[in-house]
Each structure stands twice: as C-alpha cells, then as structure tokens.
C-alpha cells in the first residue's frame, strides 16, 4: 500500500488494524504509513468528509481490504 495523508473535514472515525477506533477532529491531518491496514468512515446515521493524498513509492500499491464487520462498526460512539 502507498503512504497516505488524510485531511479530516467532518465526522471521520479511523482505525488502524489492531487498534481502537478514534474520532478524528476536523482539521486533523493524519499519516498512514505504507502497508498499514486501516479504515475510515462515519458512524451509523451520519456522514463523513475527508481529502486523501497518496504518496507513491517503490513496490507499493493501493489495496481495498475486507469490509469492516458489523461488530466493529457498531462500536463507534
């Protein structure tokens, strides 16, 4: 996976594999290193907005992984 920068606009939750989900505040800029599985989205009955910038590198790619489980998704506050 490529290195990625995310600029949070509104209502984004993020989760790196093996960590608890966290609410990302508007204006936050986060860095997701290459090859780190993660997801981001809004809690139920909400929406989110962000801008993602991928930084290309050698031997990297963008990979869409498995869907987030209902159990993980429903943990969002």
PEJO-V142402 format. One record per residue. N is the residue number from 0. SS is DSSP state (a for helix, b for strand, c for the rest). PHI is phi in whole degrees, -180 to 180 (999 if undefined). NEAR is the number of other ideal C-beta (glycine too) atoms within 8 Angstrom. Layout:
N & SS & PHI & NEAR
N & SS & PHI & NEAR
This chain:
0 & c & 999 & 10
1 & c & -76 & 11
2 & b & -65 & 11
3 & b & -141 & 11
4 & b & -112 & 11
5 & b & -124 & 16
6 & b & -106 & 11
7 & b & -83 & 13
8 & b & -102 & 9
9 & b & -153 & 8
10 & c & 53 & 9
11 & b & -103 & 15
12 & b & -105 & 14
13 & b & -133 & 12
14 & b & -151 & 13
15 & b & -92 & 9
16 & c & -53 & 7
17 & c & 88 & 3
18 & c & -120 & 7
19 & c & -72 & 4
20 & c & -66 & 10
21 & b & -136 & 8
22 & b & -79 & 7
23 & b & -99 & 11
24 & c & -79 & 6
25 & c & -53 & 6
26 & c & 91 & 6
27 & c & -67 & 8
28 & b & -122 & 8
29 & b & -119 & 9
30 & b & -113 & 8
31 & b & -113 & 10
32 & c & -64 & 6
33 & c & -56 & 8
34 & c & 68 & 5
35 & c & -103 & 9
36 & c & -70 & 7
37 & b & -158 & 9
38 & b & -145 & 8
39 & b & -150 & 11
40 & b & 176 & 8
41 & c & -102 & 8
42 & c & -73 & 8
43 & c & -53 & 6
44 & c & 61 & 3
45 & c & -139 & 7
46 & c & -144 & 6
47 & c & -145 & 12
48 & b & -144 & 7
49 & b & -154 & 10
50 & b & -119 & 6
51 & b & -111 & 8
52 & b & -124 & 8
53 & b & -95 & 8
54 & b & -105 & 8
55 & c & -64 & 5
56 & c & -148 & 8
57 & c & -77 & 3
58 & c & 55 & 3
59 & c & -126 & 10
60 & c & -158 & 5
61 & c & -97 & 6
62 & c & -128 & 5
63 & c & -85 & 3
64 & c & -97 & 5
65 & c & -65 & 2
66 & c & -63 & 3
67 & c & -71 & 7
68 & c & -70 & 6
69 & a & -59 & 5
70 & a & -61 & 6
71 & a & -65 & 9
72 & a & -61 & 10
73 & c & -73 & 7
74 & c & -77 & 7
75 & c & -66 & 8
76 & c & -95 & 4
